[in-house]
Amino acid sequence: MKIDAIVYTSNTGHTAQYAQMVGVRTGLPVYSAKEAETVLPQGACILYMGWIRASVIAGYREAAARYAIAAIAAVGMGETGGQIDVLRKKNKLAKELPLFTLQGGLLFQKLRGMNAFMINFSRKKAVKILKAERKRSEAQNAMLVMLSKGGSFVQEKHLGALLDWLASQGVTVLEQTPAEENGGENDTKQDPEN
């Protein structure tokens, strides 16, 4: 299946950043879901990228009704590679549909309405639980920073499995630059105590 484009739905910009990164590395055209409606024909084969809200991949149902989805990359607050089974079940995704998860971030200033309410409702309790954990993993520290201070954890290194899969599908994937090999830039220091 030849992938024609990357189509994404983004809330605070993390999914858009990842979509652009994949576009740069692959040369595939990148469109927001709204832009894609005016450019791509119905039935075009796409990599769909959407943000995660309460285990639902935003925009996926609409994209699946319009395009042939070759794979999905879902962006959320959780660890890259996590939540696969939960997302597959909640979104009713076929087992054979490739699904990747990428850690995005949390930008409090961009949250509005129900999204802000849902995050604020649960984050204080989660912060308290994480702070009580004596030996936190790197992923738990990252989550603690994200829930306490917000920030972006978008990094090129999170794209490894997705880019490998794209290469296995015949998509040309350009090599990383030295900065990308070191994980790329990240505007959040991962010190949960400061």
C-alpha positions as CSV (number, residue, x, y, z in Angstrom):
1,M,0.0,0.0,0.0
2,K,1.6,3.3,-1.1
3,I,1.2,6.0,1.5
4,D,0.1,9.3,-0.2
5,A,0.3,11.7,2.8
6,I,0.3,12.3,6.5
7,V,-2.9,13.7,7.9
8,Y,-3.1,14.9,11.5
9,T,-5.4,16.4,14.1
10,S,-3.7,18.4,16.8
11,N,-5.0,20.2,19.9
12,T,-2.0,22.0,21.5
13,G,0.5,21.5,18.7
14,H,2.4,18.3,19.7
15,T,0.8,16.1,17.0
16,A,1.4,18.8,14.4
17,Q,5.1,18.9,15.4
18,Y,5.5,15.2,15.1
19,A,3.6,15.2,11.7
20,Q,6.0,17.8,10.4
21,M,9.0,15.8,11.7
22,V,7.8,12.7,9.9
23,G,7.2,14.7,6.8
24,V,10.7,16.1,6.8
25,R,12.2,12.7,7.3
26,T,10.1,11.0,4.6
27,G,9.2,13.7,2.1
28,L,5.5,12.8,2.5
29,P,3.2,15.8,2.3
30,V,1.7,16.8,5.6
31,Y,-1.9,18.2,6.0
32,S,-4.1,19.0,8.9
33,A,-7.4,17.1,8.7
34,K,-9.1,20.3,7.5
35,E,-6.5,21.0,4.8
36,A,-6.6,17.4,3.7
37,E,-10.3,17.6,2.9
38,T,-9.5,20.1,0.1
39,V,-6.4,18.5,-1.2
40,L,-6.6,14.7,-0.9
41,P,-9.2,12.6,-2.8
42,Q,-11.5,10.3,-0.8
43,G,-9.8,6.9,-0.4
44,A,-6.2,8.3,-0.4
45,C,-3.9,6.1,1.6
46,I,-2.6,8.0,4.7
47,L,-0.7,7.8,7.9
48,Y,-3.1,9.3,10.4
49,M,-1.8,11.1,13.4
50,G,-4.1,12.3,16.2
51,W,-4.0,13.4,19.8
52,I,-5.3,11.2,22.6
53,R,-8.1,12.4,24.9
54,A,-9.5,9.9,27.4
55,S,-8.1,7.1,25.3
56,V,-9.9,8.3,22.2
57,I,-7.7,9.2,19.2
58,A,-9.1,12.5,18.1
59,G,-10.3,12.7,14.5
60,Y,-9.6,9.0,13.7
61,R,-13.3,8.1,13.0
62,E,-13.7,10.9,10.5
63,A,-10.4,10.2,8.9
64,A,-11.2,6.4,8.6
65,A,-14.5,7.3,6.9
66,R,-12.7,9.4,4.3
67,Y,-9.3,7.7,3.7
68,A,-7.6,4.4,3.7
69,I,-5.6,4.4,7.0
70,A,-2.2,2.6,6.6
71,A,-1.2,3.3,10.2
72,I,-2.0,5.5,13.2
73,A,0.3,7.5,15.4
74,A,-1.4,8.7,18.5
75,V,0.1,11.5,20.6
76,G,-0.6,11.8,24.3
77,M,0.9,12.5,27.7
78,G,1.9,8.8,28.3
79,E,5.2,7.2,27.5
80,T,6.1,6.5,23.8
81,G,5.0,2.9,23.0
82,G,2.5,2.7,25.9
83,Q,-1.3,2.4,25.9
84,I,-1.5,0.3,22.7
85,D,-4.0,-2.2,24.0
86,V,-6.2,0.4,25.6
87,L,-6.2,2.6,22.5
88,R,-6.9,-0.4,20.3
89,K,-9.9,-1.5,22.4
90,K,-11.4,2.0,23.0
91,N,-11.1,3.0,19.3
92,K,-12.1,-0.4,18.0
93,L,-8.9,-0.7,15.9
94,A,-8.2,-3.9,14.0
95,K,-5.3,-5.9,15.4
96,E,-3.5,-5.8,12.0
97,L,-3.7,-2.0,11.8
98,P,-0.3,-0.6,12.8
99,L,-0.6,1.7,15.9
100,F,2.2,3.8,17.4
101,T,2.1,6.0,20.4
102,L,4.3,9.1,20.9
103,Q,4.8,11.2,24.1
104,G,3.7,14.7,23.4
105,G,3.2,17.1,26.3
106,L,0.8,19.2,28.2
107,L,0.5,23.0,27.7
108,F,-1.9,24.4,30.3
109,Q,-2.2,27.7,28.6
110,K,-3.6,26.1,25.4
111,L,-6.2,23.9,27.2
112,R,-9.8,25.1,27.0
113,G,-13.3,24.0,28.1
114,M,-13.8,20.3,28.9
115,N,-10.2,19.4,28.1
116,A,-8.9,21.9,30.8
117,F,-11.5,20.6,33.2
118,M,-10.6,16.9,32.7
119,I,-6.9,17.5,33.0
120,N,-7.2,19.7,36.1
121,F,-9.6,17.3,37.7
122,S,-7.2,14.4,37.6
123,R,-3.7,15.9,37.6
124,K,-3.5,16.9,41.3
125,K,-4.2,13.4,42.5
126,A,-1.8,11.9,40.0
127,V,1.0,14.4,41.1
128,K,0.4,13.4,44.7
129,I,0.7,9.7,43.8
130,L,3.8,10.1,41.7
131,K,5.5,12.3,44.4
132,A,4.9,9.6,47.0
133,E,6.6,7.0,44.8
134,R,10.1,6.3,46.3
135,K,11.8,5.0,43.2
136,R,10.3,6.6,40.1
137,S,11.2,5.5,36.6
138,E,12.3,7.9,34.0
139,A,8.8,7.8,32.5
140,Q,7.2,8.5,35.9
141,N,9.6,11.5,36.4
142,A,8.6,12.8,32.9
143,M,4.9,12.4,33.8
144,L,5.4,14.2,37.1
145,V,7.1,17.1,35.4
146,M,4.4,17.3,32.7
147,L,1.6,17.2,35.3
148,S,3.3,19.7,37.6
149,K,4.7,22.2,35.2
150,G,3.4,21.3,31.8
151,G,5.7,21.3,28.8
152,S,6.6,19.5,25.6
153,F,8.3,16.1,25.4
154,V,8.2,16.0,21.6
155,Q,11.5,14.5,20.5
156,E,12.8,13.0,17.3
157,K,13.9,9.9,19.2
158,H,10.3,8.9,19.9
159,L,9.7,8.4,16.1
160,G,12.0,5.4,15.8
161,A,9.4,2.6,15.6
162,L,7.2,4.6,13.3
163,L,10.0,5.5,10.9
164,D,11.2,1.9,10.9
165,W,7.7,0.8,10.0
166,L,7.4,3.4,7.2
167,A,10.7,2.3,5.8
168,S,9.4,-1.3,5.8
169,Q,6.5,-0.1,3.7
170,G,8.8,1.3,1.0
171,V,8.8,4.9,2.2
172,T,12.2,6.5,1.9
173,V,13.4,7.7,5.4
174,L,16.2,10.2,5.5
175,E,19.0,9.7,8.1
176,Q,19.0,11.7,11.3
177,T,21.2,14.7,11.9
178,P,23.6,14.4,14.9
179,A,21.3,16.6,17.0
180,E,18.4,14.2,16.2
181,E,20.5,11.2,17.1
182,N,20.9,12.7,20.6
183,G,17.1,12.9,21.0
184,G,16.4,16.3,19.4
185,E,15.4,19.4,21.3
186,N,13.1,19.3,24.3
187,D,12.0,22.5,26.0
188,T,11.2,20.9,29.4
189,K,13.9,20.0,31.9
190,Q,12.9,16.7,33.5
191,D,13.7,17.6,37.1
192,P,10.5,16.8,39.0
193,E,11.6,18.4,42.2
194,N,12.1,22.0,40.8
